[in-house]
Amino acid sequence: MKHAKSDPMQKETKRYVNKVNIDLAKTDMARIIDSINTRRKDAVLNMRVNSKDLKSIKDKSKRLGIKYQTFLSELIHRVARG
């Protein structure tokens, strides 16, 4: 039996959920992973930000164990969703 190739986004999502101590059922985790994987990123955003703000964001994302770009993308998504 061949092993399926592991999905890096799935691993990162699981790490994030574990870092923030969210207790989820396997079905919930599968739904979240599917949602993240299907959310296609098809635009590029370049912007200038305050260096202290960026450092703060990088520090927070590091504590969560995720990349700061992923953290920013999630923040933007949540604001856009309303």
Buried (B, 14 or more C-beta within 10 A) or exposed (E): EEEEEEEEEBEBBBEBBEEEEEEEEEEEBEEBBEEBEEEEEEEEEEEEEEEEEEEEBBEEBEEBEBEBEBBBBBEEEEEEEE
